[in-house]
């Protein structure tokens, strides 16, 4: 059984740093982080989040949009909207798959289910996933403290 903080140590990115790096690189770092995190999650949890070919296709889809949409945008505004919505939906799908993998890993390996808010996963995507990965160890500790306090209250 691996330590719960293995995933956090493997990814090694604070949420605020992820936000700043994404801001400075105009969002490009978040996609590098996505690939790095996907491989780390699959390595630690042994649960397939997305296939490598899907991730490469997704990153290609995003980069094509960065170059092609500005050329077509003056003529077809709907294409820009469609492209943005498609990218966002794929990102949300990835977040929910990671959410499921994290919950399954924590439940099977460490006997607790972390609370990962669905609404925050939709609104904050990568940042919320990174926050949840960083908070796994503290969530487990809180759960153990509550369990210990409950047992002491029952014994008293």
N, CA, C and O atoms as a DFTB+ gen file, in Angstrom:
624 C
 N C O
     1  1       0.848      -1.178       0.000
     2  2       0.000       0.000       0.000
     3  2       0.893       1.241       0.000
     4  3       1.791       1.369       0.832
     5  1       0.645       2.129      -0.916
     6  2       1.457       3.342      -1.018
     7  2       0.950       4.414      -0.058
     8  3      -0.183       4.361       0.421
     9  1       1.803       5.368       0.203
    10  2       1.435       6.489       1.053
    11  2       0.468       7.395       0.298
    12  3       0.579       7.544      -0.919
    13  1      -0.468       7.993       1.006
    14  2      -1.487       8.842       0.369
    15  2      -0.867      10.084      -0.267
    16  3      -1.433      10.639      -1.209
    17  1       0.276      10.524       0.229
    18  2       0.899      11.739      -0.309
    19  2       1.821      11.468      -1.502
    20  3       2.466      12.390      -2.002
    21  1       1.888      10.228      -1.959
    22  2       2.743       9.886      -3.103
    23  2       2.352      10.674      -4.340
    24  3       3.211      11.192      -5.054
    25  1       1.064      10.763      -4.587
    26  2       0.576      11.476      -5.772
    27  2       0.915      12.963      -5.699
    28  3       1.331      13.564      -6.689
    29  1       0.734      13.543      -4.523
    30  2       1.067      14.961      -4.339
    31  2       2.554      15.209      -4.590
    32  3       2.926      16.185      -5.241
    33  1       3.392      14.328      -4.074
    34  2       4.837      14.475      -4.255
    35  2       5.245      14.274      -5.710
    36  3       6.173      14.920      -6.196
    37  1       4.558      13.387      -6.393
    38  2       4.891      13.105      -7.791
    39  2       4.531      14.291      -8.693
    40  3       5.286      14.630      -9.604
    41  1       3.384      14.918      -8.439
    42  2       2.959      16.062      -9.255
    43  2       3.683      17.330      -8.817
    44  3       4.169      18.091      -9.654
    45  1       3.757      17.559      -7.505
    46  2       4.553      18.636      -6.918
    47  2       4.241      20.018      -7.502
    48  3       5.149      20.741      -7.913
    49  1       2.972      20.375      -7.536
    50  2       2.565      21.701      -8.003
    51  2       1.517      22.253      -7.049
    52  3       0.482      21.626      -6.822
    53  1       1.785      23.411      -6.501
    54  2       0.789      24.077      -5.668
    55  2      -0.259      24.707      -6.572
    56  3       0.042      25.107      -7.697
    57  1      -1.476      24.792      -6.084
    58  2      -2.578      25.301      -6.900
    59  2      -2.354      26.749      -7.301
    60  3      -2.638      27.124      -8.439
    61  1      -1.856      27.559      -6.396
    62  2      -1.602      28.959      -6.725
    63  2      -0.519      29.077      -7.795
    64  3      -0.616      29.914      -8.692
    65  1       0.513      28.236      -7.698
    66  2       1.570      28.246      -8.722
    67  2       1.022      27.800     -10.072
    68  3       1.397      28.346     -11.109
    69  1       0.134      26.809     -10.059
    70  2      -0.502      26.369     -11.302
    71  2      -1.295      27.511     -11.920
    72  3      -1.243      27.729     -13.131
    73  1      -2.021      28.230     -11.092
    74  2      -2.797      29.371     -11.580
    75  2      -1.882      30.445     -12.175
    76  3      -2.140      30.945     -13.270
    77  1      -0.819      30.797     -11.456
    78  2       0.104      31.826     -11.950
    79  2       0.809      31.398     -13.233
    80  3       0.935      32.189     -14.168
    81  1       1.266      30.161     -13.280
    82  2       1.935      29.674     -14.490
    83  2       0.971      29.632     -15.675
    84  3       1.357      29.931     -16.805
    85  1      -0.276      29.264     -15.416
    86  2      -1.277      29.270     -16.493
    87  2      -1.548      30.685     -16.967
    88  3      -1.724      30.926     -18.161
    89  1      -1.580      31.613     -16.037
    90  2      -1.827      33.011     -16.380
    91  2      -0.674      33.583     -17.207
    92  3      -0.902      34.252     -18.214
    93  1       0.543      33.323     -16.786
    94  2       1.720      33.860     -17.468
    95  2       1.891      33.247     -18.862
    96  3       2.312      33.934     -19.793
    97  1       1.569      31.970     -19.007
    98  2       1.752      31.294     -20.300
    99  2       0.478      31.289     -21.138
   100  3       0.399      30.564     -22.130
   101  1      -0.499      32.069     -20.765
   102  2      -1.773      32.181     -21.479
   103  2      -2.489      30.836     -21.572
   104  3      -3.117      30.530     -22.586
   105  1      -2.394      30.044     -20.522
   106  2      -3.110      28.783     -20.455
   107  2      -2.354      27.578     -20.968
   108  3      -2.825      26.452     -20.810
   109  1      -1.207      27.776     -21.572
   110  2      -0.475      26.638     -22.125
   111  2       0.063      25.706     -21.043
   112  3       0.075      24.488     -21.222
   113  1       0.503      26.267     -19.931
   114  2       1.061      25.416     -18.881
   115  2       0.013      24.461     -18.319
   116  3       0.343      23.341     -17.930
   117  1      -1.233      24.887     -18.272
   118  2      -2.267      24.008     -17.722
   119  2      -2.413      22.734     -18.544
   120  3      -2.767      21.689     -17.999
   121  1      -2.150      22.803     -19.835
   122  2      -2.246      21.607     -20.668
   123  2      -1.015      20.721     -20.527
   124  3      -1.115      19.500     -20.648
   125  1       0.125      21.313     -20.277
   126  2       1.315      20.525     -19.955
   127  2       1.089      19.828     -18.616
   128  3       1.416      18.653     -18.447
   129  1       0.527      20.573     -17.675
   130  2       0.205      20.014     -16.365
   131  2      -0.791      18.866     -16.508
   132  3      -0.665      17.854     -15.820
   133  1      -1.770      19.008     -17.384
   134  2      -2.770      17.964     -17.606
   135  2      -2.097      16.660     -18.020
   136  3      -2.408      15.600     -17.477
   137  1      -1.192      16.730     -18.964
   138  2      -0.514      15.522     -19.441
   139  2       0.342      14.913     -18.332
   140  3       0.318      13.702     -18.113
   141  1       1.095      15.760     -17.636
   142  2       1.960      15.285     -16.556
   143  2       1.131      14.657     -15.433
   144  3       1.506      13.620     -14.885
   145  1       0.026      15.278     -15.099
   146  2      -0.830      14.784     -14.031
   147  2      -1.523      13.488     -14.423
   148  3      -1.642      12.572     -13.609
   149  1      -1.977      13.412     -15.657
   150  2      -2.633      12.179     -16.110
   151  2      -1.704      10.983     -15.988
   152  3      -2.103       9.927     -15.497
   153  1      -0.484      11.145     -16.429
   154  2       0.461      10.030     -16.344
   155  2       0.800       9.697     -14.891
   156  3       0.959       8.526     -14.548
   157  1       0.912      10.713     -14.038
   158  2       1.208      10.469     -12.622
   159  2       0.044       9.758     -11.934
   160  3       0.261       8.838     -11.144
   161  1      -1.174      10.173     -12.224
   162  2      -2.349       9.540     -11.618
   163  2      -2.444       8.083     -12.052
   164  3      -2.709       7.201     -11.234
   165  1      -2.232       7.837     -13.323
   166  2      -2.296       6.461     -13.818
   167  2      -1.195       5.598     -13.213
   168  3      -1.404       4.413     -12.956
   169  1      -0.034       6.182     -12.987
   170  2       1.086       5.454     -12.394
   171  2       0.815       5.099     -10.933
   172  3       1.042       3.964     -10.514
   173  1       0.334       6.063     -10.166
   174  2       0.135       5.852      -8.732
   175  2      -1.126       5.034      -8.455
   176  3      -1.094       4.091      -7.666
   177  1      -2.227       5.392      -9.099
   178  2      -3.499       4.726      -8.801
   179  2      -3.693       3.436      -9.582
   180  3      -4.518       2.604      -9.205
   181  1      -2.946       3.258     -10.662
   182  2      -3.104       2.126     -11.573
   183  2      -4.514       2.092     -12.173
   184  3      -5.045       1.022     -12.470
   185  1      -5.109       3.272     -12.345
   186  2      -6.418       3.426     -12.979
   187  2      -6.220       4.296     -14.212
   188  3      -5.665       5.392     -14.122
   189  1      -6.668       3.814     -15.351
   190  2      -6.510       4.550     -16.614
   191  2      -7.503       5.709     -16.633
   192  3      -8.714       5.499     -16.558
   193  1      -6.985       6.930     -16.734
   194  2      -7.840       8.117     -16.783
   195  2      -8.270       8.373     -18.222
   196  3      -9.464       8.417     -18.521
   197  1      -7.321       8.538     -19.085
   198  2      -7.574       8.716     -20.520
   199  2      -6.414       8.074     -21.267
   200  3      -5.299       7.995     -20.753
   201  1      -6.683       7.626     -22.465
   202  2      -5.605       7.023     -23.248
   203  2      -4.623       8.111     -23.692
   204  3      -4.988       9.279     -23.822
   205  1      -3.407       7.715     -23.913
   206  2      -2.376       8.658     -24.344
   207  2      -2.730       9.266     -25.694
   208  3      -2.506      10.455     -25.921
   209  1      -3.281       8.456     -26.585
   210  2      -3.657       8.983     -27.906
   211  2      -4.779      10.014     -27.783
   212  3      -4.816      10.983     -28.541
   213  1      -5.700       9.809     -26.824
   214  2      -6.749      10.802     -26.610
   215  2      -6.149      12.111     -26.113
   216  3      -6.521      13.185     -26.587
   217  1      -5.223      12.029     -25.161
   218  2      -4.602      13.245     -24.632
   219  2      -3.821      13.988     -25.704
   220  3      -3.875      15.215     -25.775
   221  1      -3.098      13.253     -26.535
   222  2      -2.352      13.896     -27.625
   223  2      -3.328      14.530     -28.615
   224  3      -3.093      15.638     -29.097
   225  1      -4.419      13.830     -28.917
   226  2      -5.441      14.390     -29.803
   227  2      -6.083      15.634     -29.215
   228  3      -6.333      16.608     -29.926
   229  1      -6.348      15.599     -27.924
   230  2      -6.933      16.753     -27.229
   231  2      -5.990      17.954     -27.290
   232  3      -6.416      19.072     -27.580
   233  1      -4.716      17.715     -27.015
   234  2      -3.739      18.805     -27.067
   235  2      -3.580      19.335     -28.490
   236  3      -3.379      20.534     -28.685
   237  1      -3.667      18.459     -29.475
   238  2      -3.618      18.888     -30.877
   239  2      -4.849      19.720     -31.216
   240  3      -4.748      20.741     -31.897
   241  1      -6.003      19.283     -30.742
   242  2      -7.260      19.999     -30.960
   243  2      -7.173      21.418     -30.395
   244  3      -7.619      22.377     -31.027
   245  1      -6.600      21.538     -29.211
   246  2      -6.449      22.849     -28.578
   247  2      -5.483      23.728     -29.369
   248  3      -5.760      24.902     -29.612
   249  1      -4.357      23.158     -29.765
   250  2      -3.370      23.968     -30.489
   251  2      -3.880      24.377     -31.865
   252  3      -3.588      25.480     -32.327
   253  1      -4.629      23.516     -32.519
   254  2      -5.224      23.898     -33.807
   255  2      -6.198      25.054     -33.611
   256  3      -6.270      25.969     -34.431
   257  1      -6.938      24.997     -32.524
   258  2      -7.876      26.076     -32.233
   259  2      -7.179      27.389     -31.984
   260  3      -7.673      28.448     -32.372
   261  1      -6.029      27.323     -31.335
   262  2      -5.287      28.551     -31.046
   263  2      -4.816      29.240     -32.319
   264  3      -4.698      30.465     -32.355
   265  1      -4.549      28.467     -33.356
   266  2      -4.053      29.046     -34.606
   267  2      -5.148      29.277     -35.648
   268  3      -5.112      30.275     -36.367
   269  1      -6.115      28.371     -35.736
   270  2      -7.116      28.463     -36.798
   271  2      -8.311      29.344     -36.451
   272  3      -8.820      30.064     -37.310
   273  1      -8.758      29.295     -35.213
   274  2      -9.952      30.059     -34.838
   275  2      -9.762      31.561     -35.032
   276  3     -10.679      32.206     -35.540
   277  1      -8.624      32.158     -34.657
   278  2      -8.471      33.601     -34.912
   279  2      -8.530      33.972     -36.399
   280  3      -8.935      35.081     -36.746
   281  1      -8.133      33.061     -37.261
   282  2      -8.205      33.331     -38.697
   283  2      -9.643      33.317     -39.211
   284  3     -10.006      34.088     -40.100
   285  1     -10.454      32.429     -38.638
   286  2     -11.823      32.245     -39.114
   287  2     -12.816      33.083     -38.313
   288  3     -13.924      33.338     -38.786
   289  1     -12.439      33.513     -37.115
   290  2     -13.359      34.198     -36.203
   291  2     -14.086      35.394     -36.809
   292  3     -15.281      35.551     -36.560
   293  1     -13.427      36.238     -37.588
   294  2     -14.173      37.363     -38.151
   295  2     -15.310      36.926     -39.081
   296  3     -16.280      37.661     -39.266
   297  1     -15.191      35.750     -39.652
   298  2     -16.191      35.276     -40.608
   299  2     -17.211      34.336     -39.976
   300  3     -18.362      34.282     -40.409
   301  1     -16.794      33.599     -38.957
   302  2     -17.688      32.611     -38.350
   303  2     -17.520      32.636     -36.831
   304  3     -16.746      31.864     -36.265
   305  1     -18.250      33.525     -36.193
   306  2     -18.174      33.652     -34.739
   307  2     -18.630      32.365     -34.053
   308  3     -18.099      31.997     -33.006
   309  1     -19.592      31.696     -34.631
   310  2     -20.113      30.466     -34.044
   311  2     -19.039      29.391     -33.939
   312  3     -19.091      28.548     -33.043
   313  1     -18.058      29.413     -34.854
   314  2     -16.980      28.430     -34.809
   315  2     -16.117      28.626     -33.562
   316  3     -15.691      27.654     -32.938
   317  1     -15.867      29.855     -33.210
   318  2     -15.093      30.160     -32.006
   319  2     -15.832      29.678     -30.765
   320  3     -15.235      29.079     -29.870
   321  1     -17.123      29.941     -30.718
   322  2     -17.934      29.507     -29.577
   323  2     -17.952      27.980     -29.507
   324  3     -17.770      27.403     -28.434
   325  1     -18.170      27.334     -30.638
   326  2     -18.194      25.869     -30.677
   327  2     -16.865      25.291     -30.202
   328  3     -16.843      24.350     -29.408
   329  1     -15.775      25.843     -30.679
   330  2     -14.444      25.355     -30.318
   331  2     -14.206      25.501     -28.812
   332  3     -13.703      24.582     -28.166
   333  1     -14.566      26.642     -28.268
   334  2     -14.375      26.885     -26.833
   335  2     -15.220      25.941     -25.990
   336  3     -14.739      25.392     -24.999
   337  1     -16.465      25.752     -26.375
   338  2     -17.351      24.860     -25.626
   339  2     -16.853      23.418     -25.720
   340  3     -16.880      22.690     -24.728
   341  1     -16.407      23.006     -26.887
   342  2     -15.898      21.638     -27.060
   343  2     -14.675      21.396     -26.181
   344  3     -14.571      20.353     -25.535
   345  1     -13.765      22.339     -26.154
   346  2     -12.565      22.205     -25.316
   347  2     -12.952      22.156     -23.841
   348  3     -12.415      21.349     -23.082
   349  1     -13.875      23.012     -23.441
   350  2     -14.301      23.037     -22.043
   351  2     -14.984      21.724     -21.655
   352  3     -14.739      21.208     -20.564
   353  1     -15.829      21.178     -22.519
   354  2     -16.517      19.919     -22.218
   355  2     -15.533      18.755     -22.097
   356  3     -15.685      17.898     -21.227
   357  1     -14.541      18.728     -22.956
   358  2     -13.527      17.671     -22.868
   359  2     -12.724      17.825     -21.576
   360  3     -12.375      16.832     -20.937
   361  1     -12.437      19.055     -21.198
   362  2     -11.712      19.310     -19.951
   363  2     -12.530      18.866     -18.744
   364  3     -11.995      18.246     -17.825
   365  1     -13.816      19.179     -18.741
   366  2     -14.690      18.762     -17.636
   367  2     -14.774      17.236     -17.584
   368  3     -14.765      16.649     -16.502
   369  1     -14.854      16.605     -18.735
   370  2     -14.872      15.143     -18.791
   371  2     -13.604      14.571     -18.165
   372  3     -13.667      13.616     -17.390
   373  1     -12.454      15.152     -18.500
   374  2     -11.193      14.708     -17.912
   375  2     -11.217      14.886     -16.392
   376  3     -10.785      14.003     -15.650
   377  1     -11.722      16.026     -15.940
   378  2     -11.776      16.291     -14.496
   379  2     -12.634      15.264     -13.767
   380  3     -12.272      14.815     -12.680
   381  1     -13.760      14.890     -14.352
   382  2     -14.621      13.905     -13.708
   383  2     -13.991      12.512     -13.717
   384  3     -14.191      11.735     -12.783
   385  1     -13.245      12.199     -14.749
   386  2     -12.547      10.908     -14.759
   387  2     -11.452      10.877     -13.700
   388  3     -11.259       9.860     -13.035
   389  1     -10.744      11.976     -13.543
   390  2      -9.715      12.060     -12.499
   391  2     -10.373      12.002     -11.126
   392  3      -9.869      11.343     -10.217
   393  1     -11.483      12.684     -10.981
   394  2     -12.229      12.672      -9.724
   395  2     -12.604      11.240      -9.348
   396  3     -12.427      10.828      -8.201
   397  1     -13.118      10.492     -10.308
   398  2     -13.490       9.101     -10.067
   399  2     -12.266       8.262      -9.717
   400  3     -12.321       7.432      -8.809
   401  1     -11.172       8.472     -10.425
   402  2      -9.945       7.718     -10.150
   403  2      -9.415       8.022      -8.747
   404  3      -8.999       7.111      -8.031
   405  1      -9.429       9.292      -8.354
   406  2      -8.949       9.666      -7.020
   407  2      -9.820       9.069      -5.922
   408  3      -9.310       8.555      -4.927
   409  1     -11.130       9.140      -6.107
   410  2     -12.042       8.584      -5.101
   411  2     -11.878       7.065      -4.996
   412  3     -11.858       6.514      -3.895
   413  1     -11.761       6.398      -6.134
   414  2     -11.587       4.948      -6.133
   415  2     -10.271       4.559      -5.467
   416  3     -10.224       3.627      -4.663
   417  1      -9.214       5.274      -5.805
   418  2      -7.899       5.011      -5.215
   419  2      -7.928       5.217      -3.702
   420  3      -7.445       4.371      -2.949
   421  1      -8.484       6.320      -3.263
   422  2      -8.521       6.607      -1.827
   423  2      -9.384       5.584      -1.086
   424  3      -9.056       5.184       0.031
   425  1     -10.470       5.170      -1.700
   426  2     -11.370       4.218      -1.052
   427  2     -10.753       2.821      -0.981
   428  3     -10.832       2.165       0.058
   429  1     -10.150       2.369      -2.056
   430  2      -9.606       1.008      -2.060
   431  2      -8.274       0.903      -1.321
   432  3      -8.034      -0.081      -0.621
   433  1      -7.421       1.889      -1.465
   434  2      -6.085       1.802      -0.867
   435  2      -6.014       2.357       0.558
   436  3      -5.230       1.874       1.375
   437  1      -6.831       3.369       0.854
   438  2      -6.689       4.066       2.133
   439  2      -7.981       4.123       2.943
   440  3      -8.022       4.771       3.989
   441  1      -9.022       3.464       2.482
   442  2     -10.293       3.317       3.204
   443  2     -10.968       4.635       3.583
   444  3     -11.507       4.763       4.682
   445  1     -10.939       5.592       2.695
   446  2     -11.728       6.804       2.890
   447  2     -12.063       7.383       1.527
   448  3     -11.323       7.202       0.559
   449  1     -13.182       8.079       1.464
   450  2     -13.620       8.697       0.206
   451  2     -13.499      10.210       0.344
   452  3     -14.260      10.823       1.094
   453  1     -12.561      10.814      -0.363
   454  2     -12.418      12.273      -0.262
   455  2     -13.624      12.980      -0.872
   456  3     -14.221      12.505      -1.839
   457  1     -13.960      14.099      -0.300
   458  2     -15.074      14.878      -0.830
   459  2     -14.535      15.788      -1.925
   460  3     -13.786      16.729      -1.663
   461  1     -14.932      15.488      -3.149
   462  2     -14.507      16.281      -4.296
   463  2     -15.769      16.860      -4.918
   464  3     -16.560      16.139      -5.526
   465  1     -15.947      18.147      -4.763
   466  2     -17.163      18.828      -5.178
   467  2     -17.310      18.847      -6.698
   468  3     -16.400      19.268      -7.414
   469  1     -18.458      18.389      -7.180
   470  2     -18.707      18.356      -8.627
   471  2     -18.799      19.758      -9.222
   472  3     -18.290      20.006     -10.316
   473  1     -19.436      20.656      -8.516
   474  2     -19.611      22.020      -9.035
   475  2     -18.257      22.708      -9.177
   476  3     -17.995      23.367     -10.183
   477  1     -17.403      22.556      -8.176
   478  2     -16.069      23.144      -8.267
   479  2     -15.263      22.497      -9.388
   480  3     -14.467      23.165     -10.048
   481  1     -15.469      21.191      -9.605
   482  2     -14.777      20.511     -10.709
   483  2     -15.180      21.094     -12.050
   484  3     -14.352      21.206     -12.954
   485  1     -16.441      21.465     -12.187
   486  2     -16.916      22.062     -13.441
   487  2     -16.413      23.496     -13.578
   488  3     -15.973      23.898     -14.655
   489  1     -16.476      24.262     -12.507
   490  2     -16.111      25.677     -12.574
   491  2     -14.605      25.918     -12.640
   492  3     -14.142      26.774     -13.394
   493  1     -13.854      25.175     -11.863
   494  2     -12.425      25.463     -11.730
   495  2     -11.518      24.404     -12.352
   496  3     -10.296      24.536     -12.280
   497  1     -12.063      23.392     -12.940
   498  2     -11.408      22.290     -13.669
   499  2     -10.036      21.917     -13.112
   500  3      -9.953      21.302     -12.049
   501  1      -8.956      22.279     -13.813
   502  2      -7.606      21.854     -13.443
   503  2      -7.233      22.291     -12.031
   504  3      -6.602      21.538     -11.290
   505  1      -7.620      23.490     -11.665
   506  2      -7.219      24.032     -10.370
   507  2      -7.857      23.246      -9.229
   508  3      -7.219      22.996      -8.207
   509  1      -9.111      22.862      -9.406
   510  2      -9.785      22.087      -8.364
   511  2      -9.194      20.680      -8.263
   512  3      -9.021      20.159      -7.161
   513  1      -8.888      20.072      -9.391
   514  2      -8.265      18.746      -9.374
   515  2      -6.918      18.823      -8.660
   516  3      -6.610      17.969      -7.828
   517  1      -6.125      19.825      -8.973
   518  2      -4.823      19.990      -8.320
   519  2      -4.996      20.215      -6.819
   520  3      -4.253      19.651      -6.016
   521  1      -5.968      21.031      -6.445
   522  2      -6.239      21.272      -5.026
   523  2      -6.609      19.969      -4.320
   524  3      -6.125      19.696      -3.222
   525  1      -7.459      19.174      -4.943
   526  2      -7.895      17.914      -4.333
   527  2      -6.738      16.929      -4.187
   528  3      -6.648      16.217      -3.187
   529  1      -5.867      16.888      -5.171
   530  2      -4.692      16.016      -5.083
   531  2      -3.801      16.470      -3.929
   532  3      -3.307      15.644      -3.162
   533  1      -3.598      17.767      -3.806
   534  2      -2.764      18.290      -2.724
   535  2      -3.414      18.101      -1.358
   536  3      -2.712      18.017      -0.351
   537  1      -4.740      18.032      -1.306
   538  2      -5.451      17.933      -0.034
   539  2      -5.741      16.494       0.395
   540  3      -6.330      16.284       1.455
   541  1      -5.347      15.512      -0.393
   542  2      -5.661      14.120      -0.047
   543  2      -5.133      13.732       1.334
   544  3      -5.864      13.142       2.129
   545  1      -3.887      14.052       1.623
   546  2      -3.292      13.663       2.908
   547  2      -3.998      14.338       4.082
   548  3      -4.273      13.697       5.096
   549  1      -4.289      15.624       3.945
   550  2      -4.968      16.322       5.046
   551  2      -6.411      15.843       5.199
   552  3      -6.923      15.787       6.317
   553  1      -7.074      15.498       4.094
   554  2      -8.433      14.953       4.179
   555  2      -8.438      13.621       4.923
   556  3      -9.319      13.356       5.741
   557  1      -7.451      12.796       4.631
   558  2      -7.361      11.509       5.323
   559  2      -7.093      11.721       6.808
   560  3      -7.672      11.035       7.651
   561  1      -6.222      12.666       7.127
   562  2      -5.912      12.950       8.526
   563  2      -7.146      13.466       9.265
   564  3      -7.406      13.056      10.397
   565  1      -7.902      14.355       8.637
   566  2      -9.131      14.869       9.253
   567  2     -10.117      13.742       9.516
   568  3     -10.747      13.687      10.573
   569  1     -10.245      12.839       8.543
   570  2     -11.172      11.723       8.699
   571  2     -10.733      10.820       9.845
   572  3     -11.566      10.371      10.632
   573  1      -9.439      10.552       9.945
   574  2      -8.935       9.720      11.040
   575  2      -9.128      10.403      12.391
   576  3      -9.442       9.739      13.379
   577  1      -8.944      11.721      12.443
   578  2      -9.163      12.458      13.689
   579  2     -10.626      12.397      14.116
   580  3     -10.924      12.200      15.294
   581  1     -11.540      12.565      13.156
   582  2     -12.973      12.476      13.468
   583  2     -13.338      11.076      13.945
   584  3     -14.110      10.910      14.889
   585  1     -12.780      10.085      13.288
   586  2     -13.060       8.699      13.652
   587  2     -12.550       8.406      15.060
   588  3     -13.236       7.763      15.854
   589  1     -11.345       8.882      15.362
   590  2     -10.754       8.683      16.680
   591  2     -11.573       9.400      17.753
   592  3     -11.812       8.845      18.825
   593  1     -12.005      10.634      17.468
   594  2     -12.812      11.394      18.430
   595  2     -14.160      10.714      18.660
   596  3     -14.666      10.688      19.782
   597  1     -14.725      10.174      17.611
   598  2     -16.014       9.486      17.726
   599  2     -15.872       8.227      18.578
   600  3     -16.738       7.934      19.402
   601  1     -14.781       7.482      18.382
   602  2     -14.549       6.277      19.174
   603  2     -14.300       6.618      20.637
   604  3     -14.748       5.896      21.527
   605  1     -13.591       7.712      20.891
   606  2     -13.343       8.132      22.268
   607  2     -14.633       8.581      22.934
   608  3     -14.832       8.344      24.126
   609  1     -15.511       9.230      22.175
   610  2     -16.794       9.668      22.727
   611  2     -17.677       8.465      23.058
   612  3     -18.409       8.481      24.047
   613  1     -17.607       7.442      22.243
   614  2     -18.404       6.238      22.495
   615  2     -17.878       5.504      23.718
   616  3     -18.659       4.981      24.513
   617  1     -16.565       5.460      23.875
   618  2     -15.961       4.764      25.012
   619  2     -16.161       5.522      26.319
   620  3     -16.184       4.915      27.389
   621  1     -16.303       6.826      26.242
   622  2     -16.424       7.637      27.458
   623  2     -17.789       7.581      28.070
   624  3     -18.032       8.215      29.096
